[in-house]
Amino acid sequence: VWFEDYRGPLAYKEVTGNFTITTEVHITDRDPLDGNDVPVPTFSLGGLMIRRPRAIVDPGEDWSPGDRVLGNPPNGENYVFLSVGQGNVTGGTNFQFEVKNTINSDSDLAITDAPGGVITLQLVRIGNAVLTLYQEPGEDWVVHRRYDRADLPDTLQVGIVTYTDWDR
């Protein structure tokens, strides 16, 4: 899971400066016979993420929680992601987007309906601006959210994120 100080899996590479990362995701559940591809457990999603690297070699010595205060020097977890799957409805039948903006381990998330489980996602960084976009097959790009993230350094971890089974 990626929420506040919790960290989950992130496959990434470090990228410096302005960039665009794009991927097409295919989200399905584990039951091919139920006629519904929406994952059952809450917060079971996959997508794209950008993250401030943390210098943690020895977690017992180097890790500390974020202070959740905007304006302090960067600490804790700092990232933006856009993912699609099942958000906050257990056993729901509609796909959802989750977009999360986390500053000093204070996570601000928004969950909205998504058009389906096959969708192209994109994160763009231009200076301090971070944009999250999506594109349905055969349609135009839609800007989902825009964030001013002047706190993020020039070099970020940029990659693919996935998480599941928040309730467990």
Backbone as numpy.savetxt, mean C-alpha at the origin, in Angstrom:
# Nx Ny Nz CAx CAy CAz Cx Cy Cz
0.91 -7.65 7.64 0.06 -6.47 7.64 0.96 -5.23 7.64
0.49 -4.21 7.01 1.14 -2.90 7.06 0.16 -1.94 7.71
0.40 -1.61 8.96 -0.46 -0.69 9.70 0.32 -0.17 10.90
0.38 1.14 11.02 1.10 1.81 12.10 2.51 1.23 12.20
2.88 0.58 13.32 4.23 0.03 13.46 4.36 -1.39 12.93
3.25 -2.03 12.54 3.31 -3.38 12.00 3.89 -3.35 10.58
4.73 -4.35 10.28 5.32 -4.45 8.94 5.06 -5.84 8.38
4.80 -5.87 7.08 4.56 -7.14 6.40 5.56 -7.32 5.27
5.26 -8.23 4.34 6.17 -8.45 3.23 6.14 -7.31 2.22
7.31 -6.98 1.70 7.46 -5.97 0.65 8.64 -6.39 -0.21
8.39 -6.71 -1.46 9.46 -6.98 -2.42 9.76 -5.65 -3.10
10.99 -5.17 -2.98 11.29 -3.81 -3.44 12.69 -3.70 -4.01
12.91 -2.56 -4.66 14.25 -2.12 -5.00 14.31 -0.65 -4.62
15.50 -0.15 -4.35 15.64 1.26 -4.00 15.68 2.09 -5.29
14.92 3.18 -5.29 14.81 4.07 -6.43 15.05 5.49 -5.94
15.83 6.24 -6.70 16.16 7.62 -6.34 15.51 8.58 -7.32
14.96 9.68 -6.77 14.38 10.73 -7.61 12.94 10.45 -7.98
12.51 11.07 -9.08 11.16 10.89 -9.59 11.03 9.52 -10.27
9.86 8.91 -10.19 9.68 7.60 -10.80 8.19 7.32 -11.00
7.93 6.29 -11.78 6.61 5.69 -11.94 6.78 4.19 -11.82
5.94 3.54 -11.03 5.91 2.08 -10.96 4.49 1.64 -11.31
4.39 0.65 -12.18 3.09 0.20 -12.69 3.06 -1.32 -12.67
1.93 -1.88 -12.27 1.75 -3.33 -12.34 0.28 -3.65 -12.54
0.03 -4.76 -13.21 -1.33 -5.28 -13.30 -1.46 -6.38 -12.26
-2.49 -6.29 -11.44 -2.72 -7.30 -10.41 -3.95 -8.13 -10.76
-3.89 -9.39 -10.36 -5.00 -10.33 -10.51 -5.27 -10.89 -9.13
-6.31 -10.43 -8.48 -6.64 -10.84 -7.12 -7.73 -11.91 -7.17
-7.52 -13.01 -6.45 -8.53 -14.06 -6.35 -8.56 -14.59 -4.92
-9.62 -15.33 -4.61 -9.67 -15.99 -3.31 -9.09 -17.39 -3.44
-9.20 -18.17 -2.40 -8.61 -19.51 -2.38 -9.59 -20.59 -2.83
-10.84 -20.21 -3.08 -11.87 -21.20 -3.42 -12.34 -20.99 -4.85
-11.82 -21.77 -5.80 -12.21 -21.56 -7.20 -13.65 -21.99 -7.51
-14.33 -22.65 -6.58 -15.66 -23.17 -6.85 -16.78 -22.32 -6.28
-16.46 -21.26 -5.52 -17.53 -20.50 -4.88 -18.16 -19.44 -5.77
-17.63 -19.24 -7.00 -18.22 -18.29 -7.93 -17.91 -16.84 -7.62
-17.02 -16.60 -6.69 -16.68 -15.25 -6.28 -15.17 -15.20 -6.03
-14.45 -14.32 -6.71 -12.99 -14.24 -6.54 -12.55 -13.31 -5.43
-13.47 -12.62 -4.76 -13.10 -11.70 -3.69 -12.58 -12.50 -2.50
-11.37 -12.18 -1.99 -10.87 -12.89 -0.82 -11.85 -12.77 0.36
-11.93 -13.80 1.18 -12.87 -13.81 2.30 -12.35 -13.03 3.51
-11.11 -13.26 3.98 -10.67 -12.58 5.20 -10.53 -11.06 5.00
-10.76 -10.32 6.08 -10.56 -8.88 6.02 -9.10 -8.55 5.76
-8.90 -7.43 5.10 -7.58 -6.90 4.78 -6.68 -7.95 4.12
-7.19 -8.48 3.01 -6.45 -9.41 2.16 -6.32 -8.75 0.79
-5.19 -8.09 0.56 -5.01 -7.25 -0.62 -3.59 -7.36 -1.15
-3.40 -6.85 -2.37 -2.07 -6.77 -2.97 -1.97 -5.54 -3.84
-0.78 -4.97 -3.93 -0.62 -3.77 -4.75 0.80 -3.24 -4.74
0.91 -1.91 -4.81 2.19 -1.21 -4.91 2.43 -0.34 -3.68
3.72 -0.18 -3.33 4.08 0.58 -2.13 5.38 1.32 -2.33
5.47 2.53 -1.73 6.74 3.23 -1.60 6.97 3.45 -0.11
8.23 3.34 0.32 8.53 3.36 1.76 9.89 3.99 2.03
9.95 4.78 3.11 11.22 5.31 3.59 12.03 4.15 4.17
13.25 3.93 3.69 14.07 2.86 4.27 14.37 3.14 5.74
14.51 2.08 6.51 14.90 2.19 7.92 16.19 1.41 8.12
17.11 1.99 8.85 18.40 1.35 9.12 18.27 0.46 10.36
17.74 -0.74 10.14 17.57 -1.69 11.23 18.41 -2.92 10.93
19.49 -3.07 11.66 20.35 -4.23 11.53 20.01 -5.22 12.64
19.97 -4.73 13.88 19.61 -5.54 15.04 18.30 -4.98 15.61
17.17 -5.66 15.38 15.89 -5.10 15.82 15.84 -4.79 17.32
16.51 -5.58 18.13 16.52 -5.33 19.57 17.18 -4.02 19.94
18.13 -3.60 19.13 18.86 -2.35 19.39 18.38 -1.19 18.53
18.05 -1.47 17.25 17.83 -0.41 16.27 16.37 -0.01 16.08
15.42 -0.89 16.39 14.02 -0.60 16.12 13.42 0.27 17.21
12.57 1.20 16.80 11.78 1.98 17.75 10.45 2.30 17.09
9.39 2.44 17.89 8.09 2.76 17.30 8.05 4.21 16.85
7.13 4.51 15.95 6.94 5.89 15.53 6.20 6.68 16.59
6.40 8.00 16.60 5.73 8.81 17.62 4.38 9.33 17.17
3.99 9.05 15.91 2.68 9.39 15.37 2.39 10.89 15.39
3.44 11.71 15.34 3.28 13.17 15.37 3.76 13.75 14.05
2.86 14.38 13.31 3.21 15.04 12.06 4.10 16.23 12.37
5.17 16.40 11.61 6.05 17.53 11.78 7.32 17.21 12.54
7.34 16.09 13.27 8.57 15.69 13.93 9.55 15.17 12.90
10.82 15.05 13.24 11.73 14.39 12.29 11.18 13.00 11.97
11.40 12.51 10.75 10.87 11.20 10.36 11.35 10.10 11.32
10.40 9.27 11.75 10.71 8.12 12.59 9.65 7.07 12.35
9.83 5.89 12.87 8.85 4.84 12.67 8.66 4.51 11.20
7.44 4.12 10.85 7.12 3.73 9.48 6.58 4.93 8.68
7.08 5.08 7.44 6.68 6.15 6.55 6.52 5.58 5.15
5.28 5.54 4.64 5.03 4.93 3.34 3.69 5.37 2.77
3.49 5.04 1.49 2.22 5.19 0.79 2.01 3.92 -0.02
0.79 3.37 -0.02 0.50 2.26 -0.91 -0.92 2.31 -1.43
-1.13 1.62 -2.55 -2.45 1.40 -3.13 -2.55 -0.09 -3.42
-3.59 -0.71 -2.89 -3.78 -2.14 -3.11 -5.25 -2.42 -3.40
-5.52 -3.64 -3.89 -6.88 -4.06 -4.21 -7.09 -5.47 -3.67
-8.31 -5.76 -3.28 -8.68 -7.07 -2.73 -9.89 -6.93 -1.84
-9.81 -7.50 -0.64 -10.87 -7.41 0.37 -10.38 -6.51 1.50
-11.10 -5.44 1.74 -10.72 -4.51 2.80 -11.35 -4.88 4.13
-12.37 -4.15 4.50 -12.91 -4.25 5.85 -14.23 -5.01 5.97
-14.57 -5.85 4.98 -15.81 -6.62 5.03 -15.48 -8.11 4.92
-15.65 -8.85 6.00 -15.39 -10.28 5.96 -16.40 -10.96 5.05
-15.89 -11.69 4.07 -16.76 -12.43 3.16 -17.54 -11.55 2.19
-17.07 -10.34 1.96 -17.75 -9.44 1.03 -17.71 -9.96 -0.40
-18.57 -9.43 -1.24 -18.63 -9.88 -2.62 -18.15 -8.82 -3.60
-17.67 -7.69 -3.11 -17.15 -6.63 -3.97 -15.69 -6.36 -3.64
-14.89 -6.19 -4.68 -13.50 -5.83 -4.48 -13.42 -4.42 -3.92
-12.34 -4.17 -3.17 -12.12 -2.86 -2.58 -10.69 -2.41 -2.82
-10.50 -1.09 -2.90 -9.17 -0.49 -2.84 -8.87 -0.16 -1.39
-7.63 -0.31 -1.01 -7.14 0.29 0.23 -5.96 1.17 -0.15
-6.03 2.43 0.20 -4.91 3.33 0.02 -4.52 3.77 1.43
-3.22 3.77 1.69 -2.76 4.10 3.04 -1.60 5.07 2.95
-1.67 6.12 3.74 -0.62 7.12 3.87 -0.18 7.09 5.33
1.05 6.67 5.58 1.55 6.51 6.94 2.72 7.45 7.18
2.59 8.27 8.22 3.64 9.22 8.61 3.98 8.99 10.07
5.26 8.71 10.34 5.73 8.43 11.69 4.85 7.39 12.40
4.50 6.34 11.66 3.67 5.21 12.11 2.22 5.58 12.40
1.76 6.72 11.94 0.34 7.08 12.03 -0.28 6.80 10.67
-1.07 5.71 10.60 -1.64 5.27 9.33 -3.02 5.88 9.11
-3.17 6.55 7.97 -4.45 7.09 7.53 -4.88 6.26 6.32
-5.92 5.44 6.49 -6.32 4.58 5.39 -7.71 4.95 4.90
-7.91 4.70 3.62 -9.21 4.92 2.99 -9.56 3.67 2.18
-10.76 3.17 2.38 -11.24 2.00 1.66 -12.42 2.42 0.80
-12.33 2.09 -0.50 -13.38 2.42 -1.44 -13.63 1.22 -2.35
-14.75 1.21 -3.02 -15.06 0.12 -3.94 -14.10 0.12 -5.11
-13.71 -1.07 -5.55 -12.87 -1.25 -6.73 -13.70 -1.94 -7.79
-13.41 -1.68 -9.06 -14.24 -2.24 -10.13 -14.04 -3.74 -10.35
-12.96 -4.31 -9.86 -12.74 -5.74 -10.07 -11.39 -6.17 -9.55
-11.10 -7.45 -9.71 -9.86 -8.01 -9.20 -8.73 -8.06 -10.21
-8.98 -7.62 -11.45 -7.93 -7.49 -12.45 -7.87 -6.01 -12.79
-6.77 -5.38 -12.40 -6.69 -3.93 -12.54 -5.22 -3.53 -12.58
-4.92 -2.44 -13.25 -3.55 -1.93 -13.30 -3.42 -0.81 -12.29
-2.39 -0.92 -11.46 -2.12 0.07 -10.41 -0.84 0.82 -10.75
-0.76 2.06 -10.28 0.42 2.87 -10.55 0.67 3.82 -9.37
1.94 3.96 -9.00 2.38 4.98 -8.06 3.37 5.87 -8.79
3.22 7.18 -8.60 4.08 8.15 -9.27 4.62 9.11 -8.22
5.92 9.38 -8.30 6.52 10.40 -7.45 7.11 11.47 -8.35
6.67 12.72 -8.11 7.20 13.89 -8.80 7.51 14.91 -7.73
8.78 15.09 -7.41 9.15 15.99 -6.32 8.56 15.49 -5.02
7.79 16.35 -4.34 7.15 15.97 -3.08 5.80 15.30 -3.28
5.28 15.29 -4.50 3.96 14.73 -4.77 4.05 13.22 -4.99
3.12 12.49 -4.36 2.95 11.06 -4.58 1.51 10.86 -5.04
1.35 10.26 -6.22 0.02 10.00 -6.77 -0.22 8.50 -6.83
-1.45 8.10 -6.50 -1.88 6.71 -6.67 -2.94 6.71 -7.77
-2.77 5.82 -8.75 -3.67 5.76 -9.89 -4.07 4.31 -10.15
-5.21 4.15 -10.84 -5.60 2.81 -11.30 -6.22 2.92 -12.68
-6.24 1.79 -13.38 -6.80 1.74 -14.72 -7.53 0.41 -14.90
-8.81 0.49 -15.21 -9.57 -0.70 -15.55 -9.17 -1.13 -16.96
-9.28 -2.42 -17.31 -8.94 -2.85 -18.66 -9.71 -2.05 -19.72
-8.96 -1.46 -20.66 -9.55 -0.72 -21.76 -10.03 0.68 -21.42
-9.78 1.15 -20.21 -10.27 2.47 -19.78 -9.11 3.43 -19.56
-9.43 4.71 -19.30 -8.42 5.73 -19.00 -7.95 5.60 -17.56
-6.79 6.19 -17.28 -6.25 6.22 -15.92 -7.13 7.09 -15.03
-7.25 6.70 -13.77 -7.98 7.47 -12.76 -7.00 7.78 -11.62
-6.89 9.07 -11.26 -6.09 9.45 -10.10 -6.93 9.15 -8.87
-6.45 8.22 -8.05 -7.19 7.79 -6.86 -6.94 8.73 -5.68
-5.68 9.06 -5.42 -5.30 9.97 -4.34 -4.02 10.69 -4.73
-3.80 11.86 -4.08 -2.56 12.63 -4.24 -2.13 13.07 -2.86
-0.84 12.87 -2.55 -0.29 13.23 -1.24 0.92 14.13 -1.40
1.06 15.09 -0.51 2.27 15.89 -0.40 3.15 15.22 0.65
4.27 14.64 0.22 5.15 13.90 1.13 6.56 14.49 1.09
6.65 15.75 1.51 7.95 16.43 1.57 8.90 15.75 2.55
8.35 14.92 3.45 9.17 14.23 4.45 9.93 13.04 3.89
9.55 12.56 2.72 10.21 11.37 2.18 11.58 11.73 1.59
12.58 10.87 1.80 13.91 11.15 1.25 13.95 10.93 -0.25
15.06 11.30 -0.87 15.22 11.15 -2.31 15.21 9.69 -2.74
15.76 8.80 -1.90 15.81 7.37 -2.22 14.78 6.63 -1.38
13.93 5.85 -2.06 12.85 5.11 -1.40 12.90 3.63 -1.78
12.26 2.80 -0.95 11.99 1.42 -1.31 10.70 1.44 -2.14
10.73 0.85 -3.33 9.60 0.89 -4.26 9.32 -0.54 -4.69
8.08 -1.01 -4.50 7.83 -2.38 -4.89 6.42 -2.86 -4.70
6.30 -4.18 -4.53 5.04 -4.90 -4.48 4.76 -5.31 -3.04
3.54 -5.07 -2.59 3.14 -5.40 -1.23 1.94 -6.33 -1.26
1.85 -7.20 -0.29 0.69 -8.08 -0.14 0.51 -8.41 1.34
-0.72 -8.67 1.72 -1.01 -8.99 3.12 -2.38 -9.63 3.18
-2.62 -10.42 4.24 -3.88 -11.14 4.34 -4.18 -11.50 5.79
-5.43 -11.84 6.05 -5.87 -12.42 7.33 -5.59 -11.54 8.54
-5.96 -10.26 8.49 -5.74 -9.34 9.61 -6.31 -9.89 10.91
-7.48 -10.54 10.87 -8.13 -11.02 12.08 -7.38 -12.16 12.76
-6.46 -12.79 12.03 -5.72 -13.90 12.62 -4.41 -13.42 13.16
